[in-house]
Amino acid sequence: MERYNELRQGETGAWVSIIAYVILSAVKLIIGYVFHSEALSADGLNNTTDIIASLAVLIGLRISQKPPDEDHPYGHFRAENIASLVASFIMMLVGLQVLLSAGKSLFSSEHQTPDMIAAWTAAGSAVVMYGVYIYNRNLSKRINSQALHAAAADNKSDAYVSIGTFVGIMASQFQLAWIDTLAAFVIGLIICKTAWEIFRDASHSLTDGFHIKDMSKYKETIEATPGVGDLKDIKARYLGSTVHVDVVVEVEPNLNIAESHDIADEIERRMKQEHDILHSHVHMEPASEPKEEKKSFPS
């Protein structure tokens, strides 16, 4: 229940992002069109993709809260990954559209210098998005949500994009109107890069990929547990923002069931306390006797 409550708290961060993106995208698209700034318009389109991504995070968090059932004995945590995967495809399409539009404009002989109001709109947007990033970053750390952490990283990149838009529009004021178009092209590249990173992380989790550096930390914790003789095998996989670990350890062969069970409980307790892993499956095996201690039987 604790994990489900944390996921419910994560919805607040998703809603903060959605509201910010809806307002900013509308303002940027209108001002970008009226005051002839392709960079600001591209930034506004970038924020429309962010609305979709944030909605995907919200839907994923909502579905992930459903308890296990007959068809999903491990719960619905991977809904976060699926939602992120869908969002990455949509973001890539928008990014390619921005690249195509900006690419055509770069080779056009007509470039209009945008009004300074477009520059100040971009600057204000950067401040707002950095504030949203700080909020979601802190919330994602508190509830340990990978989906919300990814959303926070997207918030930060959007703040940087708006700063780049501001710089591009400012530069265009010095008889370099084409720089505004170049900034739009760079924004298109950033959208595609962000879409690829979201796709890569989501597909990695869905195919049961796992980061080796995290596995090394788990091994150290298990091997340091009293009663564990040897760690024979360990596997881990992501289910949404949660981690499931399967462990095979050797213990003294003369231990009774209760003593072996206590060691398994201690492993589970340490994994939860030190790594916030809620589900650890521990399999016990008797340690092999040293060769010199094995009994010989008459032939």
C-alpha positions in Angstrom: 0.0 0.0 0.0 2.9 2.3 0.7 4.1 2.1 -2.9 0.6 2.8 -4.2 0.3 5.9 -2.0 3.7 7.2 -3.4 2.5 6.7 -7.0 -0.7 8.7 -6.1 1.5 11.6 -4.9 3.4 11.4 -8.2 0.2 12.5 -10.0 0.5 15.9 -8.5 3.9 16.4 -10.3 2.4 15.3 -13.6 -0.5 17.7 -13.2 1.9 20.6 -12.5 3.8 19.8 -15.7 0.6 19.5 -17.8 -0.9 22.8 -16.6 2.5 24.6 -17.2 2.9 23.1 -20.6 -0.7 23.9 -21.7 -0.4 27.6 -20.8 3.2 28.0 -22.1 2.6 26.2 -25.4 -0.5 28.3 -26.2 1.3 31.6 -25.3 4.4 30.7 -27.4 2.5 29.5 -30.4 0.4 32.7 -30.5 3.2 35.1 -29.9 5.6 33.2 -32.2 3.1 33.4 -35.0 2.0 37.0 -34.5 5.6 38.3 -34.0 7.3 36.2 -36.6 9.6 34.0 -34.4 10.1 30.5 -35.8 12.2 29.6 -32.8 9.5 30.5 -30.3 6.9 28.6 -32.4 9.2 25.6 -32.4 9.5 25.9 -28.7 5.7 26.0 -28.4 5.4 22.8 -30.5 8.0 21.3 -28.2 5.8 22.1 -25.2 2.8 20.4 -27.0 4.7 17.2 -27.1 5.6 17.7 -23.5 1.8 17.8 -22.7 1.5 14.4 -24.3 4.5 13.1 -22.4 3.2 14.4 -19.1 -0.3 12.9 -19.8 1.5 9.6 -20.5 3.2 9.8 -17.1 -0.1 10.7 -15.5 -1.9 7.7 -17.1 1.0 5.4 -16.4 1.0 6.4 -12.7 -2.8 6.0 -12.5 -2.8 2.5 -14.1 0.2 1.5 -12.0 -1.8 2.0 -8.8 -4.2 -0.9 -9.7 -3.5 -3.8 -7.4 -2.5 -7.3 -8.7 -5.2 -9.4 -10.3 -5.5 -12.8 -12.0 -4.0 -11.5 -15.3 -1.3 -9.3 -13.6 0.0 -11.1 -10.5 2.9 -8.7 -10.3 0.7 -5.6 -10.5 0.5 -3.0 -13.3 3.7 -1.1 -12.7 4.9 -1.5 -16.3 2.1 0.8 -17.4 4.5 3.7 -16.8 7.0 2.2 -19.3 4.3 1.6 -22.0 3.0 5.1 -21.7 6.5 6.5 -22.0 7.0 4.4 -25.1 3.9 5.8 -26.8 4.9 9.4 -25.9 8.3 8.9 -27.4 6.8 8.0 -30.8 4.6 11.1 -30.8 7.5 13.4 -29.7 9.7 12.0 -32.5 7.0 12.8 -35.1 6.7 16.4 -33.9 10.5 16.8 -33.7 10.9 15.6 -37.3 8.2 18.1 -38.4 10.0 21.0 -36.7 13.3 19.9 -38.4 11.6 19.8 -41.8 9.9 23.2 -41.4 13.1 24.9 -40.1 15.2 23.2 -42.7 13.0 24.6 -45.5 13.2 28.1 -43.9 17.0 28.0 -43.6 17.3 27.8 -47.4 14.7 30.5 -48.0 15.8 34.0 -49.0 13.2 35.6 -46.8 13.8 35.9 -43.1 11.7 38.2 -40.8 13.3 39.6 -37.6 11.1 38.6 -34.7 9.8 41.2 -32.2 11.6 41.4 -28.8 8.3 40.4 -27.0 9.1 36.9 -28.4 12.5 36.9 -26.6 11.0 38.0 -23.3 8.3 35.3 -23.6 11.1 32.7 -24.0 13.0 34.0 -21.0 9.8 34.0 -18.8 9.1 30.4 -19.9 12.6 29.3 -19.0 12.1 30.6 -15.4 8.7 28.9 -15.1 10.0 25.5 -16.4 13.0 25.6 -14.2 10.7 26.1 -11.2 8.6 23.1 -12.4 11.8 21.0 -12.7 12.9 21.8 -9.1 9.4 20.7 -7.8 9.3 17.5 -9.8 12.9 16.6 -9.1 12.4 16.9 -5.4 9.0 14.9 -5.6 10.5 12.2 -7.7 13.4 11.7 -5.2 10.9 11.6 -2.3 8.6 8.9 -3.9 11.4 7.2 -5.9 9.5 7.4 -9.2 11.5 6.8 -12.4 8.7 8.1 -14.6 8.5 11.4 -12.6 12.3 11.7 -12.6 12.2 11.4 -16.4 9.5 14.1 -16.5 11.7 16.3 -14.3 14.6 15.9 -16.7 12.3 16.8 -19.5 11.3 19.9 -17.6 14.9 21.0 -17.2 15.7 20.4 -20.9 12.7 22.6 -21.8 14.0 25.4 -19.6 17.3 25.1 -21.5 15.5 25.1 -24.8 13.7 28.3 -23.9 17.0 29.9 -22.9 18.4 28.9 -26.4 15.3 30.4 -28.0 15.9 33.6 -26.1 19.5 33.8 -27.2 18.5 33.0 -30.8 15.9 35.8 -30.9 18.3 38.3 -29.4 20.9 37.4 -31.9 18.4 37.9 -34.8 18.0 41.5 -33.7 21.5 42.3 -35.1 20.6 41.9 -38.8 20.9 38.1 -38.4 17.3 37.0 -38.7 18.4 33.6 -40.0 19.7 32.7 -36.5 16.1 32.5 -35.2 15.4 29.8 -37.9 18.7 28.1 -36.9 17.5 28.0 -33.3 14.3 26.4 -34.4 16.3 23.7 -36.2 18.3 23.0 -33.1 15.2 22.8 -31.0 13.9 20.1 -33.4 17.1 18.2 -32.8 16.6 18.4 -29.1 13.0 17.1 -29.4 14.2 14.1 -31.4 17.1 13.5 -28.9 14.7 13.6 -25.9 12.2 11.2 -27.7 15.1 8.8 -28.4 16.2 8.8 -24.8 12.7 8.1 -23.5 12.3 5.3 -26.1 15.7 3.8 -25.1 15.0 3.8 -21.4 11.4 2.5 -21.8 12.4 -0.3 -24.2 15.3 -1.3 -22.0 13.0 -1.8 -19.0 10.3 -3.6 -21.0 12.9 -6.1 -22.3 14.1 -6.8 -18.7 17.3 -4.9 -19.1 19.1 -3.8 -16.0 22.0 -1.5 -15.1 25.1 -3.5 -14.0 26.2 -0.8 -11.5 23.0 -1.2 -9.5 23.5 -5.0 -9.5 26.9 -4.6 -8.0 25.4 -2.7 -5.0 22.8 -5.4 -4.5 25.5 -8.1 -4.5 27.5 -6.2 -1.8 24.5 -6.0 0.5 23.5 -9.6 0.1 27.1 -11.0 0.6 27.4 -8.8 3.8 24.3 -10.4 5.3 25.1 -12.7 8.3 24.6 -16.4 7.4 25.1 -16.0 3.7 27.9 -18.3 2.6 28.0 -17.7 -1.1 25.9 -15.7 -3.6 25.3 -18.1 -6.4 23.0 -16.1 -8.6 21.2 -12.7 -8.7 18.8 -11.3 -11.3 16.8 -8.0 -11.3 14.3 -6.3 -13.5 12.3 -3.1 -13.5 8.5 -3.1 -13.2 7.7 0.5 -13.8 9.5 2.4 -11.0 9.9 -0.7 -8.8 12.6 -3.3 -8.9 12.1 -7.0 -8.4 15.2 -9.1 -7.4 15.6 -12.9 -7.6 18.5 -14.3 -5.4 20.1 -17.7 -4.9 22.3 -18.0 -1.9 24.1 -20.8 -0.2 23.8 -21.3 3.6 25.2 -23.8 6.1 23.6 -27.3 5.3 22.9 -28.0 9.0 20.5 -25.0 9.5 16.9 -25.8 10.1 14.0 -24.2 8.1 13.4 -21.5 10.6 17.0 -20.4 10.7 17.2 -20.3 6.9 14.0 -18.3 6.8 15.4 -15.8 9.1 18.4 -15.2 6.8 16.0 -14.8 3.9 14.0 -12.2 5.9 17.2 -10.3 6.7 18.2 -10.2 3.1 14.8 -8.8 2.2 14.9 -6.3 5.0 18.3 -5.0 4.0 17.4 -4.7 0.3 14.3 -2.6 1.2 16.2 -0.5 3.7 19.4 0.2 1.7 18.0 0.1 -1.9 14.2 0.6 -1.5 13.4 -2.7 -3.1 10.0 -3.9 -2.1 10.1 -7.4 -3.6 13.0 -9.8 -3.2 12.6 -13.5 -3.9 15.3 -15.5 -2.0 16.1 -19.1 -2.8 18.2 -21.1 -0.3 20.6 -23.9 -1.2 22.9 -25.9 1.2 26.5 -25.1 0.9 28.7 -27.8 -0.5 31.0 -29.5 2.0 34.7 -29.0 1.5 36.3 -32.0 -0.2 38.5 -32.9 2.8 35.4 -33.0 5.1 33.3 -35.2 2.9 32.6 -38.7 4.2 33.9 -41.7 2.3 31.7 -44.7 1.9 32.9 -48.3 1.4 32.6 -49.6 -2.1 
